[in-house]
């Protein structure tokens, strides 16, 4: 039993949470709950309480960065029930937070309270309470898991914590609904060993929260390649208003260059788009971490059978907010990309008036 209400039948919610600069996706299918990453803070606790979720069947940790795992630490410290963890070790991560999580999981696994599966990667499939809904793990492959962060790939390039990010795909009725690539970098992306068609998904959560994944040029090329492979109709940016002014212009331009018909939705209102926070009326449902402080843009995005999965996603409220409240929406401007032939050159993106990308 994972919720305060039993008999949820064919309920299906996929929530891309507004947790600030971080990432957390919740798949709730009938009575089962699967989390892909847990965000940078305790926002996940407020979300679980509001949704009446008392038990989580599975948590997938993409990699060891705090903005993806701190919520798990909050859950465990608060005594929340978690049955299974899918994760990979990272001997190169020496933060106190990661060390605490490792030993917390070790103790809980030894006590039989949860199962810690330390082989999260290509070929893994996580079932849910609805037979036609699953979470498929597409990466990392065996070689990257065994080599680990700090080593090199076959081409001699450095493997980082980002390179070995778990790439997860929510599948509904046999098709890719949402691709969540953690903070995948160029090395990780170019070592994906899956058929190109496996990446195709209706929606995509961008890696790095719309920020840099290397140099400006490398970031542009990575985002363009990823979006080209996935062909999403909508790209989500799980950003925080107070951190790094994401999404960057290079990222917005790369998305538009790859699939000009796609749209972009940010969980929080970037300072690049509007200089101040914007108060929102009422309370958000589902829970959005930035809503009460005027930091949310789209806020938490919920996909359901009747809104976003089997039917078009209703974005009217978000689009109305952008058009009436946001001074310079970056998702509404298609940049001009000036590229040098020098390998070390950055990609420079200059906004141009009149050229639009769908928002």
C-alpha positions as CSV (number, residue, x, y, z in Angstrom):
1,X,0.0,0.0,0.0
2,X,1.6,3.3,-1.1
3,X,-1.1,5.8,-0.6
4,X,-3.7,6.8,2.0
5,X,-6.4,5.7,-0.5
6,X,-6.6,2.2,-1.8
7,X,-8.3,0.9,-5.0
8,X,-6.8,3.5,-7.3
9,X,-7.3,1.2,-10.3
10,X,-5.8,2.5,-13.5
11,X,-4.8,5.9,-12.0
12,X,-1.7,7.2,-13.9
13,X,0.0,10.5,-12.9
14,X,3.5,11.4,-14.1
15,X,4.7,14.5,-12.3
16,X,7.7,16.6,-13.2
17,X,8.2,18.4,-9.9
18,X,9.0,22.0,-9.3
19,X,11.8,21.5,-6.7
20,X,14.1,24.4,-7.7
21,X,17.5,23.7,-9.3
22,X,17.3,19.9,-9.2
23,X,15.3,17.0,-10.6
24,X,12.5,14.8,-9.4
25,X,9.9,12.9,-11.4
26,X,7.2,10.9,-9.8
27,X,5.4,8.1,-11.6
28,X,2.2,7.1,-9.8
29,X,0.5,4.1,-11.4
30,X,-2.5,2.7,-9.5
31,X,-1.2,1.9,-6.0
32,X,2.5,2.1,-6.9
33,X,4.9,5.0,-6.7
34,X,8.3,5.3,-8.5
35,X,10.6,8.3,-8.1
36,X,13.3,9.2,-10.6
37,X,15.7,11.3,-8.5
38,X,14.5,13.2,-5.5
39,X,15.4,16.8,-5.8
40,X,17.8,19.2,-4.0
41,X,15.9,19.6,-0.7
42,X,12.9,18.5,1.3
43,X,10.3,19.6,-1.2
44,X,9.6,15.9,-2.0
45,X,8.3,15.5,1.6
46,X,5.7,18.2,1.1
47,X,4.7,16.7,-2.2
48,X,4.3,13.2,-0.7
49,X,2.2,14.5,2.2
50,X,-0.1,16.5,0.0
51,X,-0.6,13.5,-2.3
52,X,-1.3,11.2,0.6
53,X,1.6,8.9,-0.3
54,X,2.8,7.0,2.7
55,X,5.1,4.5,0.9
56,X,7.4,4.6,-2.1
57,X,7.9,1.4,-4.0
58,X,11.1,2.4,-5.8
59,X,13.6,5.3,-6.1
60,X,15.9,5.5,-9.1
61,X,19.0,7.7,-8.4
62,X,20.5,8.9,-11.7
63,X,23.8,10.0,-10.1
64,X,25.3,11.3,-6.9
65,X,24.9,15.1,-7.3
66,X,23.2,16.8,-4.4
67,X,20.5,18.4,-6.6
68,X,19.3,14.9,-7.5
69,X,19.8,13.0,-4.2
70,X,19.3,15.4,-1.2
71,X,15.6,14.7,-1.2
72,X,16.4,11.0,-0.7
73,X,18.4,11.8,2.4
74,X,15.5,13.9,3.7
75,X,13.1,11.0,3.1
76,X,15.3,8.4,4.9
77,X,16.0,10.8,7.8
78,X,12.3,11.4,8.2
79,X,11.6,7.7,8.3
80,X,9.7,7.5,5.0
81,X,9.1,4.0,3.7
82,X,11.1,3.2,0.6
83,X,11.1,-0.4,-0.6
84,X,13.7,-0.4,-3.4
85,X,16.6,1.8,-4.6
86,X,18.2,1.6,-8.0
87,X,21.5,3.3,-8.0
88,X,25.2,3.0,-8.9
89,X,28.2,3.6,-6.7
90,X,30.5,6.6,-7.3
91,X,33.8,6.3,-5.5
92,X,34.9,9.7,-6.8
93,X,32.1,11.5,-4.9
94,X,33.4,12.4,-1.5
95,X,30.7,14.8,-0.2
96,X,29.4,14.3,3.3
97,X,25.9,14.1,1.8
98,X,26.7,11.2,-0.5
99,X,28.6,9.4,2.3
100,X,25.6,9.7,4.6
101,X,23.3,8.3,2.0
102,X,25.6,5.4,1.2
103,X,25.7,4.3,4.9
104,X,22.0,4.9,5.4
105,X,21.2,2.6,2.5
106,X,23.7,0.1,3.7
107,X,22.1,-0.1,7.1
108,X,18.6,-0.3,5.7
109,X,19.5,-2.9,3.2
110,X,21.2,-5.0,5.9
111,X,18.1,-4.8,8.1
112,X,15.9,-5.9,5.2
113,X,13.9,-2.7,5.3
114,X,14.7,-1.9,1.6
115,X,16.5,-3.5,-1.3
116,X,19.4,-1.5,-2.7
117,X,20.0,-2.5,-6.3
118,X,23.4,-1.2,-7.2
119,X,23.2,-2.2,-10.9
120,X,21.1,0.6,-12.3
121,X,21.6,0.7,-16.0
122,X,20.9,-0.6,-19.5
123,X,18.4,-3.4,-19.7
124,X,16.7,-2.7,-16.4
125,X,12.9,-2.5,-16.3
126,X,10.8,-1.3,-13.3
127,X,7.2,-2.5,-13.2
128,X,4.4,-0.5,-11.8
129,X,0.9,-1.1,-10.5
130,X,-0.4,-0.8,-14.1
131,X,0.8,-3.6,-16.4
132,X,1.1,-1.2,-19.4
133,X,3.3,1.3,-17.5
134,X,6.9,0.8,-16.8
135,X,10.2,2.6,-16.2
136,X,13.0,1.4,-18.5
137,X,16.6,2.0,-17.8
138,X,18.6,2.7,-20.9
139,X,22.0,3.6,-19.5
140,X,24.7,3.4,-18.3
141,X,26.0,0.2,-20.0
142,X,28.0,-2.5,-18.2
143,X,31.3,-1.0,-19.3
144,X,30.6,2.4,-17.8
145,X,29.2,0.9,-14.6
146,X,32.3,-1.3,-14.1
147,X,34.8,1.4,-15.1
148,X,33.1,4.1,-13.1
149,X,33.7,7.9,-12.6
150,X,37.4,8.8,-12.8
151,X,38.3,6.3,-15.5
152,X,38.1,6.7,-19.3
153,X,36.0,5.5,-22.1
154,X,37.3,3.5,-25.1
155,X,38.4,6.7,-26.8
156,X,40.4,7.8,-23.7
157,X,37.9,10.5,-22.6
158,X,37.3,11.2,-19.0
159,X,34.2,9.5,-17.4
160,X,32.6,11.7,-14.8
161,X,29.6,11.2,-12.5
162,X,27.5,12.9,-15.2
163,X,28.8,10.4,-17.8
164,X,27.4,7.5,-15.8
165,X,24.0,9.1,-15.2
166,X,21.1,6.6,-15.3
167,X,18.9,7.4,-18.3
168,X,15.3,6.4,-17.5
169,X,12.3,6.3,-19.8
170,X,8.7,6.2,-18.7
171,X,6.8,3.9,-21.1
172,X,3.1,3.8,-21.5
173,X,1.4,1.2,-23.7
174,X,4.7,0.3,-25.2
175,X,5.7,3.8,-26.3
176,X,8.2,6.3,-24.9
177,X,6.3,8.9,-22.9
178,X,9.1,10.8,-21.0
179,X,12.9,10.5,-21.2
180,X,14.9,11.5,-18.1
181,X,18.6,11.5,-18.7
182,X,19.9,12.8,-15.4
183,X,22.9,15.1,-16.1
184,X,24.2,13.1,-19.0
185,X,27.2,14.7,-20.7
186,X,28.7,14.3,-24.1
187,X,30.8,11.3,-23.2
188,X,27.8,9.5,-21.7
189,X,25.5,10.4,-24.6
190,X,28.0,9.3,-27.3
191,X,28.4,5.9,-25.4
192,X,24.7,5.2,-25.3
193,X,24.3,1.7,-26.7
194,X,20.7,1.6,-27.6
195,X,18.8,1.7,-30.9
196,X,18.0,5.3,-31.9
197,X,14.3,4.5,-31.9
198,X,14.5,3.6,-28.2
199,X,15.2,7.2,-27.2
200,X,12.2,8.7,-29.0
201,X,9.8,10.0,-26.4
202,X,6.8,12.4,-26.3
203,X,8.5,14.5,-23.6
204,X,12.1,15.1,-22.5
205,X,13.6,16.5,-19.3
206,X,16.8,18.4,-20.3
207,X,20.0,17.5,-18.5
208,X,21.8,20.1,-16.4
209,X,18.6,22.0,-15.7
210,X,19.0,24.1,-18.9
211,X,22.6,25.0,-17.9
212,X,26.1,24.2,-19.2
213,X,27.2,20.7,-19.7
214,X,30.7,21.7,-20.6
215,X,31.6,24.7,-22.8
216,X,29.0,26.7,-24.5
217,X,29.7,25.0,-27.8
218,X,29.7,21.5,-26.3
219,X,26.5,22.2,-24.5
220,X,24.8,23.4,-27.7
221,X,25.9,20.3,-29.6
222,X,24.9,17.9,-26.8
223,X,21.4,19.4,-26.4
224,X,20.9,19.6,-30.2
225,X,22.0,15.9,-30.6
226,X,19.8,14.7,-27.7
227,X,16.7,16.6,-28.8
228,X,17.2,15.4,-32.4
229,X,17.4,11.8,-31.1
230,X,14.3,12.1,-28.8
231,X,12.1,14.2,-31.1
232,X,10.0,15.5,-28.2
233,X,6.9,17.6,-28.6
234,X,7.7,19.3,-25.3
235,X,11.0,19.8,-23.4
236,X,11.0,20.4,-19.7
237,X,13.6,22.4,-17.9
238,X,13.8,21.6,-14.1
239,X,15.4,24.8,-13.1
240,X,15.6,27.1,-10.0
241,X,15.1,30.8,-10.2
242,X,17.9,31.5,-7.7
243,X,20.5,29.4,-9.4
244,X,22.5,30.2,-12.6
245,X,19.7,32.0,-14.6
246,X,18.9,28.8,-16.5
247,X,17.9,28.0,-19.2
248,X,20.9,29.4,-21.0
249,X,20.5,31.0,-24.5
250,X,22.7,28.2,-26.0
251,X,20.3,25.6,-24.7
252,X,17.1,27.3,-26.0
253,X,18.7,27.8,-29.4
254,X,19.8,24.2,-29.5
255,X,16.3,22.9,-28.8
256,X,14.8,25.1,-31.5
257,X,17.5,24.1,-34.0
258,X,17.0,20.4,-33.4
259,X,13.2,20.3,-33.6
260,X,11.7,23.7,-34.5
261,X,8.2,22.6,-33.7
262,X,9.0,21.6,-30.1
263,X,8.0,23.6,-27.1
264,X,9.8,24.5,-23.8
265,X,8.4,24.6,-20.3
266,X,10.5,25.6,-17.3
267,X,9.4,24.7,-13.8
268,X,10.6,28.0,-12.3
269,X,10.8,31.5,-13.7
270,X,14.3,32.3,-14.9
271,X,15.8,35.6,-14.0
272,X,16.7,35.8,-17.7
273,X,13.0,36.0,-18.4
274,X,11.8,38.3,-15.6
275,X,13.8,40.5,-13.1
276,X,11.6,39.8,-10.1
277,X,9.5,37.0,-8.7
278,X,5.8,37.0,-9.7
279,X,3.2,36.2,-7.1
280,X,0.7,33.6,-8.1
281,X,-2.9,33.4,-6.9
282,X,-4.0,30.5,-4.7
283,X,-2.2,27.3,-3.9
284,X,-0.6,24.9,-6.4
285,X,-1.9,21.4,-7.0
286,X,0.1,19.3,-7.3
287,X,2.7,20.8,-5.0
288,X,5.2,23.3,-6.6
289,X,8.2,24.3,-4.5
290,X,8.5,27.8,-5.9
291,X,4.8,28.7,-6.1
292,X,4.4,30.4,-2.7
293,X,7.4,32.6,-3.3
294,X,6.5,33.7,-6.8
295,X,9.3,31.6,-8.3
296,X,7.3,29.1,-10.4
297,X,6.7,29.4,-14.1
298,X,5.0,26.2,-15.3
299,X,5.5,24.8,-11.8
300,X,5.0,21.1,-11.4
301,X,3.7,19.6,-14.6
302,X,1.3,16.7,-14.3
303,X,0.7,14.3,-17.1
304,X,-2.4,12.1,-17.0
305,X,-4.3,9.8,-19.3
306,X,-6.7,12.7,-20.2
307,X,-4.2,15.5,-20.1
308,X,-0.8,14.9,-21.8
309,X,-0.7,11.1,-22.3
310,X,-3.7,10.0,-24.3
311,X,-4.8,13.5,-25.0
312,X,-3.0,16.8,-25.7
313,X,-1.5,18.6,-22.7
314,X,-3.5,21.6,-21.7
315,X,-0.9,24.4,-21.2
316,X,-3.3,27.4,-21.4
317,X,-2.7,28.6,-17.9
318,X,1.1,28.5,-18.3
319,X,1.0,30.2,-21.7
320,X,-1.4,32.9,-20.3
321,X,1.1,33.6,-17.5
322,X,4.0,33.9,-19.9
323,X,2.1,36.3,-22.2
324,X,0.8,38.6,-19.5
325,X,3.4,38.5,-16.7
326,X,6.9,37.6,-18.2
327,X,8.9,40.5,-19.6
328,X,11.4,38.6,-21.9
329,X,10.5,34.9,-22.1
330,X,13.6,33.1,-23.4
331,X,11.5,30.2,-24.6
332,X,9.9,32.7,-27.0
333,X,13.0,33.8,-28.8
334,X,15.0,31.8,-31.3
335,X,18.7,32.7,-31.1
336,X,21.0,33.0,-34.0
337,X,24.0,30.7,-33.5
338,X,27.4,32.0,-34.7
339,X,29.8,29.1,-34.8
340,X,33.5,29.3,-35.3
341,X,35.4,26.6,-37.1
342,X,38.0,26.5,-34.3
343,X,37.5,23.4,-32.1
344,X,37.9,25.4,-28.9
345,X,35.5,28.1,-29.8
346,X,32.3,28.8,-27.8
347,X,28.9,28.9,-29.3
348,X,27.6,32.4,-29.1
349,X,23.9,33.0,-29.2
350,X,22.4,36.3,-30.0
351,X,18.6,36.8,-29.6
352,X,17.0,38.1,-32.7
353,X,13.6,39.8,-32.7
354,X,10.9,38.3,-34.8
355,X,12.1,34.7,-34.9
356,X,10.0,32.6,-32.6
357,X,10.2,29.2,-31.0
358,X,7.0,27.7,-29.7
359,X,6.5,28.1,-25.9
